[in-house]
Amino acid sequence: MCSAQVPHAPEVPQGPPAPYTVQMNIATKAVRMLWLLAGIVALGLGVLGIFLPLLPTTPFVLLAAWCFSRGSARCEAWLLNHRILGPMVHDWRERRAVPLRAKQLATVMMTLGSAYAGTRLPLAWCWVPAACCACVALWLWRLPSR
């Protein structure tokens, strides 16, 4: 065996951060702010979905949790600890499951909203809400129930 010692690399003096490092920090903060903004918008749509039949609550709350996990640990913790919305996110993260009651309510509300929109929209567009809601319902019912 060779017992020669390897010389150590000289220490690099620490100075002010390089300009590209500062730019990366600004870019990282900007991206985190965009994730936070996307989470706030998704959560707002989810809350609106409680009252508006065409907006499903569960997918928007799950999207908000995903966005918050990339943009704000504080907002993510708040959502996870929320007494109403938190269990939904926990079930999703642990088992990819959605509560049966949420599936049923979402399906009924999307059906009613699609029927209403079908009577109000022009004939050329009346199928769009129903098609979108059908895709969401298909995805939702393929998931396991809690």
N, CA, C and O atoms as a GROMACS GRO file, in nm:
protein
  584
    1MET      N    1   0.083  -0.118   0.000
    1MET     CA    2   0.000   0.000   0.000
    1MET      C    3   0.087   0.124   0.000
    1MET      O    4   0.197   0.127   0.056
    2CYS      N    5   0.036   0.220  -0.063
    2CYS     CA    6   0.108   0.347  -0.071
    2CYS      C    7   0.074   0.430   0.052
    2CYS      O    8  -0.043   0.444   0.088
    3SER      N    9   0.175   0.484   0.115
    3SER     CA   10   0.150   0.562   0.235
    3SER      C   11   0.177   0.710   0.213
    3SER      O   12   0.197   0.785   0.309
    4ALA      N   13   0.178   0.752   0.089
    4ALA     CA   14   0.204   0.893   0.060
    4ALA      C   15   0.084   0.976   0.102
    4ALA      O   16  -0.031   0.936   0.085
    5GLN      N   17   0.114   1.091   0.155
    5GLN     CA   18   0.007   1.181   0.198
    5GLN      C   19  -0.034   1.271   0.082
    5GLN      O   20   0.048   1.315   0.002
    6VAL      N   21  -0.164   1.298   0.077
    6VAL     CA   22  -0.217   1.386  -0.026
    6VAL      C   23  -0.220   1.527   0.030
    6VAL      O   24  -0.275   1.551   0.138
    7PRO      N   25  -0.161   1.620  -0.041
    7PRO     CA   26  -0.164   1.758   0.011
    7PRO      C   27  -0.306   1.813   0.010
    7PRO      O   28  -0.386   1.783  -0.079
    8HIS      N   29  -0.335   1.893   0.109
    8HIS     CA   30  -0.468   1.953   0.119
    8HIS      C   31  -0.477   2.075   0.029
    8HIS      O   32  -0.378   2.144   0.006
    9ALA      N   33  -0.594   2.099  -0.021
    9ALA     CA   34  -0.617   2.216  -0.105
    9ALA      C   35  -0.611   2.341  -0.018
    9ALA      O   36  -0.656   2.339   0.096
   10PRO      N   37  -0.558   2.446  -0.071
   10PRO     CA   38  -0.553   2.570   0.008
   10PRO      C   39  -0.695   2.622   0.034
   10PRO      O   40  -0.785   2.603  -0.048
   11GLU      N   41  -0.712   2.686   0.147
   11GLU     CA   42  -0.843   2.740   0.182
   11GLU      C   43  -0.874   2.861   0.094
   11GLU      O   44  -0.788   2.944   0.066
   12VAL      N   45  -0.998   2.869   0.053
   12VAL     CA   46  -1.042   2.981  -0.029
   12VAL      C   47  -1.089   3.092   0.064
   12VAL      O   48  -1.173   3.068   0.152
   13PRO      N   49  -1.037   3.211   0.047
   13PRO     CA   50  -1.081   3.320   0.136
   13PRO      C   51  -1.229   3.351   0.113
   13PRO      O   52  -1.278   3.348   0.001
   14GLN      N   53  -1.298   3.381   0.223
   14GLN     CA   54  -1.441   3.414   0.217
   14GLN      C   55  -1.456   3.565   0.200
   14GLN      O   56  -1.405   3.643   0.280
   15GLY      N   57  -1.526   3.603   0.098
   15GLY     CA   58  -1.550   3.745   0.073
   15GLY      C   59  -1.698   3.768   0.052
   15GLY      O   60  -1.780   3.684   0.088
   16PRO      N   61  -1.732   3.878  -0.005
   16PRO     CA   62  -1.874   3.904  -0.032
   16PRO      C   63  -1.925   3.805  -0.136
   16PRO      O   64  -1.848   3.757  -0.219
   17PRO      N   65  -2.055   3.774  -0.132
   17PRO     CA   66  -2.109   3.677  -0.228
   17PRO      C   67  -2.094   3.728  -0.371
   17PRO      O   68  -2.100   3.848  -0.399
   18ALA      N   69  -2.074   3.633  -0.459
   18ALA     CA   70  -2.061   3.666  -0.600
   18ALA      C   71  -2.193   3.721  -0.651
   18ALA      O   72  -2.299   3.687  -0.597
   19PRO      N   73  -2.190   3.806  -0.753
   19PRO     CA   74  -2.314   3.865  -0.804
   19PRO      C   75  -2.417   3.761  -0.848
   19PRO      O   76  -2.536   3.782  -0.828
   20TYR      N   77  -2.373   3.650  -0.906
   20TYR     CA   78  -2.469   3.549  -0.951
   20TYR      C   79  -2.537   3.483  -0.832
   20TYR      O   80  -2.651   3.437  -0.846
   21THR      N   81  -2.470   3.475  -0.715
   21THR     CA   82  -2.533   3.419  -0.595
   21THR      C   83  -2.647   3.508  -0.549
   21THR      O   84  -2.754   3.459  -0.511
   22VAL      N   85  -2.625   3.637  -0.550
   22VAL     CA   86  -2.729   3.731  -0.511
   22VAL      C   87  -2.847   3.721  -0.607
   22VAL      O   88  -2.962   3.724  -0.565
   23GLN      N   89  -2.817   3.710  -0.736
   23GLN     CA   90  -2.924   3.696  -0.835
   23GLN      C   91  -3.002   3.566  -0.814
   23GLN      O   92  -3.124   3.564  -0.829
   24MET      N   93  -2.932   3.458  -0.779
   24MET     CA   94  -3.001   3.330  -0.754
   24MET      C   95  -3.091   3.342  -0.632
   24MET      O   96  -3.202   3.288  -0.633
   25ASN      N   97  -3.046   3.413  -0.526
   25ASN     CA   98  -3.130   3.430  -0.408
   25ASN      C   99  -3.255   3.510  -0.442
   25ASN      O  100  -3.364   3.477  -0.394
   26ILE      N  101  -3.241   3.612  -0.522
   26ILE     CA  102  -3.357   3.692  -0.564
   26ILE      C  103  -3.450   3.606  -0.648
   26ILE      O  104  -3.572   3.611  -0.631
   27ALA      N  105  -3.394   3.527  -0.740
   27ALA     CA  106  -3.476   3.440  -0.825
   27ALA      C  107  -3.548   3.335  -0.741
   27ALA      O  108  -3.665   3.306  -0.764
   28THR      N  109  -3.478   3.278  -0.642
   28THR     CA  110  -3.540   3.178  -0.556
   28THR      C  111  -3.655   3.239  -0.476
   28THR      O  112  -3.760   3.178  -0.463
   29LYS      N  113  -3.635   3.359  -0.424
   29LYS     CA  114  -3.742   3.425  -0.350
   29LYS      C  115  -3.860   3.457  -0.440
   29LYS      O  116  -3.975   3.446  -0.398
   30ALA      N  117  -3.833   3.496  -0.563
   30ALA     CA  118  -3.941   3.527  -0.657
   30ALA      C  119  -4.021   3.402  -0.689
   30ALA      O  120  -4.144   3.406  -0.697
   31VAL      N  121  -3.952   3.291  -0.709
   31VAL     CA  122  -4.022   3.165  -0.738
   31VAL      C  123  -4.105   3.122  -0.618
   31VAL      O  124  -4.219   3.078  -0.634
   32ARG      N  125  -4.050   3.136  -0.498
   32ARG     CA  126  -4.126   3.100  -0.378
   32ARG      C  127  -4.249   3.189  -0.363
   32ARG      O  128  -4.355   3.142  -0.321
   33MET      N  129  -4.236   3.316  -0.396
   33MET     CA  130  -4.350   3.407  -0.389
   33MET      C  131  -4.457   3.367  -0.491
   33MET      O  132  -4.576   3.377  -0.463
   34LEU      N  133  -4.415   3.322  -0.609
   34LEU     CA  134  -4.512   3.276  -0.709
   34LEU      C  135  -4.584   3.151  -0.662
   34LEU      O  136  -4.704   3.137  -0.683
   35TRP      N  137  -4.511   3.058  -0.597
   35TRP     CA  138  -4.576   2.938  -0.541
   35TRP      C  139  -4.676   2.978  -0.432
   35TRP      O  140  -4.786   2.924  -0.424
   36LEU      N  141  -4.635   3.074  -0.349
   36LEU     CA  142  -4.725   3.121  -0.244
   36LEU      C  143  -4.850   3.185  -0.303
   36LEU      O  144  -4.961   3.158  -0.258
   37LEU      N  145  -4.832   3.267  -0.405
   37LEU     CA  146  -4.947   3.330  -0.471
   37LEU      C  147  -5.038   3.226  -0.536
   37LEU      O  148  -5.160   3.235  -0.526
   38ALA      N  149  -4.978   3.127  -0.601
   38ALA     CA  150  -5.058   3.019  -0.661
   38ALA      C  151  -5.136   2.943  -0.553
   38ALA      O  152  -5.251   2.905  -0.575
   39GLY      N  153  -5.073   2.921  -0.439
   39GLY     CA  154  -5.142   2.853  -0.329
   39GLY      C  155  -5.258   2.934  -0.275
   39GLY      O  156  -5.364   2.878  -0.244
   40ILE      N  157  -5.239   3.063  -0.263
   40ILE     CA  158  -5.347   3.151  -0.214
   40ILE      C  159  -5.463   3.151  -0.313
   40ILE      O  160  -5.579   3.143  -0.272
   41VAL      N  161  -5.432   3.159  -0.442
   41VAL     CA  162  -5.538   3.157  -0.544
   41VAL      C  163  -5.612   3.023  -0.540
   41VAL      O  164  -5.735   3.020  -0.543
   42ALA      N  165  -5.538   2.911  -0.532
   42ALA     CA  166  -5.601   2.779  -0.528
   42ALA      C  167  -5.688   2.764  -0.403
   42ALA      O  168  -5.798   2.710  -0.410
   43LEU      N  169  -5.636   2.810  -0.290
   43LEU     CA  170  -5.716   2.801  -0.167
   43LEU      C  171  -5.841   2.887  -0.177
   43LEU      O  172  -5.949   2.847  -0.133
   44GLY      N  173  -5.828   3.006  -0.236
   44GLY     CA  174  -5.945   3.091  -0.256
   44GLY      C  175  -6.049   3.025  -0.344
   44GLY      O  176  -6.168   3.031  -0.316
   45LEU      N  177  -6.004   2.961  -0.452
   45LEU     CA  178  -6.098   2.888  -0.539
   45LEU      C  179  -6.161   2.771  -0.465
   45LEU      O  180  -6.279   2.742  -0.483
   46GLY      N  181  -6.082   2.704  -0.381
   46GLY     CA  182  -6.137   2.594  -0.302
   46GLY      C  183  -6.245   2.641  -0.206
   46GLY      O  184  -6.348   2.575  -0.190
   47VAL      N  185  -6.221   2.753  -0.141
   47VAL     CA  186  -6.321   2.808  -0.049
   47VAL      C  187  -6.444   2.853  -0.127
   47VAL      O  188  -6.557   2.831  -0.083
   48LEU      N  189  -6.424   2.916  -0.242
   48LEU     CA  190  -6.539   2.953  -0.327
   48LEU      C  191  -6.617   2.829  -0.370
   48LEU      O  192  -6.739   2.833  -0.385
   49GLY      N  193  -6.544   2.718  -0.391
   49GLY     CA  194  -6.609   2.594  -0.432
   49GLY      C  195  -6.707   2.540  -0.329
   49GLY      O  196  -6.794   2.460  -0.362
   50ILE      N  197  -6.692   2.583  -0.206
   50ILE     CA  198  -6.789   2.542  -0.103
   50ILE      C  199  -6.926   2.599  -0.136
   50ILE      O  200  -7.029   2.537  -0.110
   51PHE      N  201  -6.926   2.719  -0.195
   51PHE     CA  202  -7.052   2.789  -0.220
   51PHE      C  203  -7.097   2.786  -0.366
   51PHE      O  204  -7.216   2.798  -0.394
   52LEU      N  205  -7.003   2.768  -0.458
   52LEU     CA  206  -7.036   2.767  -0.601
   52LEU      C  207  -7.030   2.624  -0.654
   52LEU      O  208  -6.928   2.557  -0.641
   53PRO      N  209  -7.137   2.577  -0.714
   53PRO     CA  210  -7.145   2.437  -0.753
   53PRO      C  211  -7.047   2.394  -0.862
   53PRO      O  212  -7.014   2.275  -0.867
   54LEU      N  213  -7.000   2.481  -0.946
   54LEU     CA  214  -6.909   2.437  -1.054
   54LEU      C  215  -6.764   2.426  -1.010
   54LEU      O  216  -6.681   2.372  -1.083
   55LEU      N  217  -6.732   2.477  -0.892
   55LEU     CA  218  -6.594   2.471  -0.844
   55LEU      C  219  -6.581   2.362  -0.738
   55LEU      O  220  -6.638   2.375  -0.629
   56PRO      N  221  -6.508   2.256  -0.766
   56PRO     CA  222  -6.489   2.152  -0.665
   56PRO      C  223  -6.387   2.197  -0.560
   56PRO      O  224  -6.281   2.249  -0.596
   57THR      N  225  -6.417   2.179  -0.436
   57THR     CA  226  -6.330   2.225  -0.327
   57THR      C  227  -6.205   2.140  -0.313
   57THR      O  228  -6.094   2.194  -0.306
   58THR      N  229  -6.220   2.010  -0.308
   58THR     CA  230  -6.109   1.920  -0.275
   58THR      C  231  -5.988   1.936  -0.366
   58THR      O  232  -5.877   1.954  -0.314
   59PRO      N  233  -6.002   1.931  -0.498
   59PRO     CA  234  -5.881   1.945  -0.581
   59PRO      C  235  -5.809   2.078  -0.561
   59PRO      O  236  -5.686   2.084  -0.566
   60PHE      N  237  -5.883   2.186  -0.539
   60PHE     CA  238  -5.820   2.315  -0.519
   60PHE      C  239  -5.747   2.323  -0.385
   60PHE      O  240  -5.642   2.385  -0.375
   61VAL      N  241  -5.803   2.261  -0.281
   61VAL     CA  242  -5.735   2.259  -0.151
   61VAL      C  243  -5.608   2.175  -0.160
   61VAL      O  244  -5.505   2.213  -0.104
   62LEU      N  245  -5.614   2.063  -0.230
   62LEU     CA  246  -5.494   1.980  -0.248
   62LEU      C  247  -5.388   2.054  -0.330
   62LEU      O  248  -5.269   2.045  -0.300
   63LEU      N  249  -5.432   2.127  -0.432
   63LEU     CA  250  -5.339   2.208  -0.511
   63LEU      C  251  -5.276   2.317  -0.424
   63LEU      O  252  -5.156   2.344  -0.436
   64ALA      N  253  -5.356   2.379  -0.339
   64ALA     CA  254  -5.303   2.482  -0.249
   64ALA      C  255  -5.197   2.424  -0.156
   64ALA      O  256  -5.093   2.487  -0.134
   65ALA      N  257  -5.223   2.305  -0.102
   65ALA     CA  258  -5.124   2.242  -0.014
   65ALA      C  259  -4.994   2.214  -0.089
   65ALA      O  260  -4.885   2.234  -0.035
   66TRP      N  261  -5.005   2.169  -0.212
   66TRP     CA  262  -4.887   2.140  -0.294
   66TRP      C  263  -4.809   2.268  -0.322
   66TRP      O  264  -4.686   2.269  -0.312
   67CYS      N  265  -4.880   2.376  -0.356
   67CYS     CA  266  -4.814   2.504  -0.382
   67CYS      C  267  -4.749   2.559  -0.255
   67CYS      O  268  -4.637   2.609  -0.259
   68PHE      N  269  -4.820   2.550  -0.143
   68PHE     CA  270  -4.765   2.600  -0.017
   68PHE      C  271  -4.641   2.522   0.023
   68PHE      O  272  -4.549   2.578   0.083
   69SER      N  273  -4.636   2.393  -0.009
   69SER     CA  274  -4.518   2.313   0.027
   69SER      C  275  -4.394   2.362  -0.046
   69SER      O  276  -4.282   2.337  -0.001
   70ARG      N  277  -4.412   2.431  -0.156
   70ARG     CA  278  -4.299   2.485  -0.232
   70ARG      C  279  -4.275   2.634  -0.206
   70ARG      O  280  -4.167   2.686  -0.235
   71GLY      N  281  -4.376   2.702  -0.151
   71GLY     CA  282  -4.365   2.845  -0.137
   71GLY      C  283  -4.360   2.898   0.005
   71GLY      O  284  -4.297   3.001   0.030
   72SER      N  285  -4.426   2.829   0.099
   72SER     CA  286  -4.434   2.883   0.235
   72SER      C  287  -4.461   2.772   0.336
   72SER      O  288  -4.570   2.716   0.341
   73ALA      N  289  -4.360   2.742   0.415
   73ALA     CA  290  -4.376   2.639   0.518
   73ALA      C  291  -4.481   2.682   0.621
   73ALA      O  292  -4.554   2.598   0.675
   74ARG      N  293  -4.489   2.811   0.647
   74ARG     CA  294  -4.587   2.861   0.745
   74ARG      C  295  -4.730   2.842   0.695
   74ARG      O  296  -4.816   2.798   0.771
   75CYS      N  297  -4.756   2.873   0.568
   75CYS     CA  298  -4.890   2.855   0.513
   75CYS      C  299  -4.924   2.706   0.502
   75CYS      O  300  -5.038   2.666   0.525
   76GLU      N  301  -4.825   2.626   0.467
   76GLU     CA  302  -4.849   2.482   0.460
   76GLU      C  303  -4.886   2.427   0.598
   76GLU      O  304  -4.980   2.348   0.610
   77ALA      N  305  -4.814   2.469   0.701
   77ALA     CA  306  -4.844   2.424   0.837
   77ALA      C  307  -4.983   2.470   0.879
   77ALA      O  308  -5.057   2.395   0.943
   78TRP      N  309  -5.019   2.594   0.843
   78TRP     CA  310  -5.152   2.643   0.877
   78TRP      C  311  -5.260   2.557   0.812
   78TRP      O  312  -5.359   2.521   0.876
   79LEU      N  313  -5.241   2.525   0.684
   79LEU     CA  314  -5.340   2.444   0.613
   79LEU      C  315  -5.347   2.303   0.671
   79LEU      O  316  -5.456   2.248   0.687
   80LEU      N  317  -5.232   2.244   0.702
   80LEU     CA  318  -5.231   2.109   0.758
   80LEU      C  319  -5.296   2.104   0.896
   80LEU      O  320  -5.354   2.001   0.932
   81ASN      N  321  -5.288   2.212   0.971
   81ASN     CA  322  -5.346   2.214   1.105
   81ASN      C  323  -5.488   2.271   1.109
   81ASN      O  324  -5.547   2.282   1.216
   82HIS      N  325  -5.541   2.307   0.993
   82HIS     CA  326  -5.678   2.359   0.987
   82HIS      C  327  -5.775   2.247   1.025
   82HIS      O  328  -5.760   2.134   0.978
   83ARG      N  329  -5.872   2.278   1.108
   83ARG     CA  330  -5.960   2.172   1.160
   83ARG      C  331  -6.052   2.112   1.054
   83ARG      O  332  -6.094   1.997   1.067
   84ILE      N  333  -6.084   2.187   0.949
   84ILE     CA  334  -6.173   2.135   0.845
   84ILE      C  335  -6.095   2.088   0.724
   84ILE      O  336  -6.119   1.978   0.674
   85LEU      N  337  -6.002   2.168   0.676
   85LEU     CA  338  -5.929   2.136   0.554
   85LEU      C  339  -5.808   2.046   0.577
   85LEU      O  340  -5.767   1.972   0.487
   86GLY      N  341  -5.750   2.051   0.696
   86GLY     CA  342  -5.630   1.974   0.727
   86GLY      C  343  -5.644   1.824   0.710
   86GLY      O  344  -5.557   1.761   0.648
   87PRO      N  345  -5.751   1.762   0.763
   87PRO     CA  346  -5.764   1.616   0.747
   87PRO      C  347  -5.771   1.572   0.600
   87PRO      O  348  -5.723   1.465   0.565
   88MET      N  349  -5.830   1.656   0.516
   88MET     CA  350  -5.838   1.624   0.374
   88MET      C  351  -5.698   1.614   0.314
   88MET      O  352  -5.669   1.523   0.236
   89VAL      N  353  -5.612   1.707   0.350
   89VAL     CA  354  -5.476   1.709   0.298
   89VAL      C  355  -5.396   1.592   0.355
   89VAL      O  356  -5.320   1.527   0.283
   90HIS      N  357  -5.412   1.565   0.486
   90HIS     CA  358  -5.342   1.453   0.548
   90HIS      C  359  -5.381   1.320   0.482
   90HIS      O  360  -5.294   1.238   0.451
   91ASP      N  361  -5.510   1.299   0.460
   91ASP     CA  362  -5.556   1.175   0.394
   91ASP      C  363  -5.495   1.162   0.256
   91ASP      O  364  -5.455   1.054   0.214
   92TRP      N  365  -5.489   1.273   0.184
   92TRP     CA  366  -5.434   1.270   0.050
   92TRP      C  367  -5.286   1.234   0.053
   92TRP      O  368  -5.240   1.150  -0.025
   93ARG      N  369  -5.212   1.296   0.142
   93ARG     CA  370  -5.068   1.272   0.148
   93ARG      C  371  -5.034   1.133   0.199
   93ARG      O  372  -4.935   1.074   0.155
   94GLU      N  373  -5.112   1.081   0.292
   94GLU     CA  374  -5.082   0.950   0.349
   94GLU      C  375  -5.131   0.834   0.263
   94GLU      O  376  -5.060   0.735   0.247
   95ARG      N  377  -5.252   0.846   0.208
   95ARG     CA  378  -5.312   0.733   0.137
   95ARG      C  379  -5.365   0.766  -0.002
   95ARG      O  380  -5.424   0.681  -0.067
   96ARG      N  381  -5.344   0.888  -0.047
   96ARG     CA  382  -5.403   0.933  -0.174
   96ARG      C  383  -5.553   0.906  -0.173
   96ARG      O  384  -5.610   0.863  -0.274
   97ALA      N  385  -5.616   0.933  -0.058
   97ALA     CA  386  -5.758   0.905  -0.040
   97ALA      C  387  -5.835   1.036  -0.022
   97ALA      O  388  -5.782   1.134   0.032
   98VAL      N  389  -5.960   1.035  -0.067
   98VAL     CA  390  -6.051   1.148  -0.050
   98VAL      C  391  -6.172   1.096   0.027
   98VAL      O  392  -6.222   0.987  -0.003
   99PRO      N  393  -6.220   1.171   0.126
   99PRO     CA  394  -6.337   1.125   0.201
   99PRO      C  395  -6.456   1.098   0.109
   99PRO      O  396  -6.481   1.174   0.015
  100LEU      N  397  -6.529   0.990   0.136
  100LEU     CA  398  -6.645   0.953   0.056
  100LEU      C  399  -6.747   1.066   0.052
  100LEU      O  400  -6.806   1.094  -0.053
  101ARG      N  401  -6.768   1.131   0.164
  101ARG     CA  402  -6.864   1.241   0.171
  101ARG      C  403  -6.822   1.356   0.077
  101ARG      O  404  -6.907   1.418   0.014
  102ALA      N  405  -6.693   1.382   0.069
  102ALA     CA  406  -6.644   1.488  -0.021
  102ALA      C  407  -6.668   1.450  -0.166
  102ALA      O  408  -6.704   1.534  -0.248
  103LYS      N  409  -6.649   1.323  -0.198
  103LYS     CA  410  -6.675   1.276  -0.336
  103LYS      C  411  -6.822   1.292  -0.372
  103LYS      O  412  -6.858   1.340  -0.479
  104GLN      N  413  -6.907   1.249  -0.280
  104GLN     CA  414  -7.051   1.256  -0.305
  104GLN      C  415  -7.097   1.401  -0.321
  104GLN      O  416  -7.169   1.434  -0.415
  105LEU      N  417  -7.055   1.486  -0.230
  105LEU     CA  418  -7.096   1.626  -0.235
  105LEU      C  419  -7.042   1.694  -0.360
  105LEU      O  420  -7.112   1.772  -0.424
  106ALA      N  421  -6.917   1.666  -0.394
  106ALA     CA  422  -6.858   1.727  -0.514
  106ALA      C  423  -6.933   1.683  -0.640
  106ALA      O  424  -6.958   1.765  -0.728
  107THR      N  425  -6.969   1.557  -0.647
  107THR     CA  426  -7.039   1.506  -0.765
  107THR      C  427  -7.178   1.570  -0.778
  107THR      O  428  -7.218   1.610  -0.887
  108VAL      N  429  -7.250   1.578  -0.668
  108VAL     CA  430  -7.384   1.638  -0.671
  108VAL      C  431  -7.374   1.785  -0.710
  108VAL      O  432  -7.451   1.833  -0.793
  109MET      N  433  -7.281   1.857  -0.649
  109MET     CA  434  -7.270   2.001  -0.677
  109MET      C  435  -7.223   2.025  -0.821
  109MET      O  436  -7.272   2.118  -0.885
  110MET      N  437  -7.132   1.945  -0.871
  110MET     CA  438  -7.088   1.961  -1.010
  110MET      C  439  -7.199   1.928  -1.107
  110MET      O  440  -7.212   1.993  -1.211
  111THR      N  441  -7.280   1.829  -1.074
  111THR     CA  442  -7.393   1.793  -1.161
  111THR      C  443  -7.495   1.907  -1.165
  111THR      O  444  -7.541   1.946  -1.272
  112LEU      N  445  -7.530   1.959  -1.048
  112LEU     CA  446  -7.625   2.070  -1.044
  112LEU      C  447  -7.570   2.194  -1.115
  112LEU      O  448  -7.642   2.261  -1.189
  113GLY      N  449  -7.444   2.223  -1.091
  113GLY     CA  450  -7.383   2.339  -1.157
  113GLY      C  451  -7.375   2.324  -1.307
  113GLY      O  452  -7.397   2.420  -1.381
  114SER      N  453  -7.343   2.204  -1.354
  114SER     CA  454  -7.335   2.179  -1.498
  114SER      C  455  -7.473   2.190  -1.562
  114SER      O  456  -7.488   2.245  -1.672
  115ALA      N  457  -7.575   2.138  -1.493
  115ALA     CA  458  -7.711   2.147  -1.545
  115ALA      C  459  -7.756   2.293  -1.554
  115ALA      O  460  -7.816   2.335  -1.653
  116TYR      N  461  -7.725   2.370  -1.450
  116TYR     CA  462  -7.760   2.512  -1.451
  116TYR      C  463  -7.686   2.585  -1.563
  116TYR      O  464  -7.746   2.662  -1.638
  117ALA      N  465  -7.555   2.561  -1.574
  117ALA     CA  466  -7.476   2.627  -1.678
  117ALA      C  467  -7.524   2.587  -1.817
  117ALA      O  468  -7.522   2.668  -1.910
  118GLY      N  469  -7.569   2.462  -1.831
  118GLY     CA  470  -7.620   2.416  -1.960
  118GLY      C  471  -7.745   2.489  -2.003
  118GLY      O  472  -7.771   2.502  -2.123
  119THR      N  473  -7.822   2.537  -1.907
  119THR     CA  474  -7.943   2.612  -1.943
  119THR      C  475  -7.914   2.760  -1.968
  119THR      O  476  -7.996   2.828  -2.030
  120ARG      N  477  -7.801   2.809  -1.924
  120ARG     CA  478  -7.768   2.951  -1.936
  120ARG      C  479  -7.669   2.984  -2.046
  120ARG      O  480  -7.669   3.096  -2.097
  121LEU      N  481  -7.586   2.890  -2.084
  121LEU     CA  482  -7.483   2.916  -2.185
  121LEU      C  483  -7.539   2.896  -2.327
  121LEU      O  484  -7.637   2.824  -2.345
  122PRO      N  485  -7.477   2.958  -2.425
  122PRO     CA  486  -7.518   2.934  -2.564
  122PRO      C  487  -7.499   2.787  -2.600
  122PRO      O  488  -7.417   2.717  -2.541
  123LEU      N  489  -7.575   2.742  -2.695
  123LEU     CA  490  -7.574   2.600  -2.734
  123LEU      C  491  -7.434   2.549  -2.768
  123LEU      O  492  -7.401   2.435  -2.738
  124ALA      N  493  -7.353   2.633  -2.830
  124ALA     CA  494  -7.218   2.591  -2.869
  124ALA      C  495  -7.127   2.568  -2.747
  124ALA      O  496  -7.029   2.494  -2.758
  125TRP      N  497  -7.158   2.628  -2.632
  125TRP     CA  498  -7.072   2.618  -2.515
  125TRP      C  499  -7.134   2.545  -2.398
  125TRP      O  500  -7.066   2.526  -2.296
  126CYS      N  501  -7.256   2.503  -2.407
  126CYS     CA  502  -7.324   2.446  -2.290
  126CYS      C  503  -7.264   2.313  -2.245
  126CYS      O  504  -7.288   2.271  -2.131
  127TRP      N  505  -7.190   2.246  -2.329
  127TRP     CA  506  -7.130   2.118  -2.293
  127TRP      C  507  -6.998   2.132  -2.218
  127TRP      O  508  -6.953   2.036  -2.155
  128VAL      N  509  -6.934   2.249  -2.222
  128VAL     CA  510  -6.800   2.268  -2.164
  128VAL      C  511  -6.799   2.245  -2.012
  128VAL      O  512  -6.715   2.169  -1.964
  129PRO      N  513  -6.889   2.307  -1.934
  129PRO     CA  514  -6.886   2.280  -1.790
  129PRO      C  515  -6.910   2.134  -1.757
  129PRO      O  516  -6.846   2.078  -1.667
  130ALA      N  517  -7.002   2.071  -1.829
  130ALA     CA  518  -7.031   1.930  -1.802
  130ALA      C  519  -6.910   1.842  -1.834
  130ALA      O  520  -6.881   1.748  -1.761
  131ALA      N  521  -6.839   1.872  -1.942
  131ALA     CA  522  -6.722   1.793  -1.979
  131ALA      C  523  -6.611   1.810  -1.875
  131ALA      O  524  -6.548   1.712  -1.834
  132CYS      N  525  -6.588   1.933  -1.832
  132CYS     CA  526  -6.484   1.958  -1.730
  132CYS      C  527  -6.520   1.889  -1.599
  132CYS      O  528  -6.436   1.823  -1.538
  133CYS      N  529  -6.643   1.904  -1.557
  133CYS     CA  530  -6.686   1.842  -1.432
  133CYS      C  531  -6.685   1.690  -1.442
  133CYS      O  532  -6.655   1.622  -1.343
  134ALA      N  533  -6.717   1.636  -1.557
  134ALA     CA  534  -6.711   1.490  -1.575
  134ALA      C  535  -6.568   1.439  -1.561
  134ALA      O  536  -6.545   1.333  -1.503
  135CYS      N  537  -6.473   1.513  -1.614
  135CYS     CA  538  -6.331   1.473  -1.601
  135CYS      C  539  -6.287   1.477  -1.454
  135CYS      O  540  -6.220   1.385  -1.407
  136VAL      N  541  -6.326   1.582  -1.383
  136VAL     CA  542  -6.292   1.592  -1.241
  136VAL      C  543  -6.358   1.480  -1.163
  136VAL      O  544  -6.295   1.418  -1.077
  137ALA      N  545  -6.486   1.453  -1.191
  137ALA     CA  546  -6.557   1.347  -1.120
  137ALA      C  547  -6.495   1.210  -1.148
  137ALA      O  548  -6.481   1.128  -1.058
  138LEU      N  549  -6.457   1.185  -1.273
  138LEU     CA  550  -6.393   1.058  -1.307
  138LEU      C  551  -6.263   1.042  -1.229
  138LEU      O  552  -6.237   0.936  -1.173
  139TRP      N  553  -6.182   1.146  -1.226
  139TRP     CA  554  -6.056   1.141  -1.151
  139TRP      C  555  -6.084   1.120  -1.002
  139TRP      O  556  -6.018   1.039  -0.937
  140LEU      N  557  -6.182   1.192  -0.949
  140LEU     CA  558  -6.213   1.185  -0.807
  140LEU      C  559  -6.260   1.047  -0.766
  140LEU      O  560  -6.218   0.996  -0.662
  141TRP      N  561  -6.348   0.985  -0.845
  141TRP     CA  562  -6.404   0.856  -0.808
  141TRP      C  563  -6.307   0.740  -0.831
  141TRP      O  564  -6.329   0.630  -0.782
  142ARG      N  565  -6.200   0.764  -0.906
  142ARG     CA  566  -6.099   0.659  -0.923
  142ARG      C  567  -6.005   0.651  -0.803
  142ARG      O  568  -5.931   0.554  -0.787
  143LEU      N  569  -6.008   0.754  -0.718
  143LEU     CA  570  -5.922   0.757  -0.599
  143LEU      C  571  -5.985   0.673  -0.488
  143LEU      O  572  -6.107   0.658  -0.484
  144PRO      N  573  -5.902   0.619  -0.398
  144PRO     CA  574  -5.960   0.546  -0.285
  144PRO      C  575  -6.035   0.640  -0.190
  144PRO      O  576  -6.003   0.759  -0.180
  145SER      N  577  -6.134   0.586  -0.124
  145SER     CA  578  -6.213   0.664  -0.028
  145SER      C  579  -6.162   0.641   0.112
  145SER      O  580  -6.105   0.537   0.144
  146ARG      N  581  -6.185   0.741   0.194
  146ARG     CA  582  -6.148   0.728   0.336
  146ARG      C  583  -6.270   0.685   0.413
  146ARG      O  584  -6.264   0.668   0.534
   0.00000   0.00000   0.00000
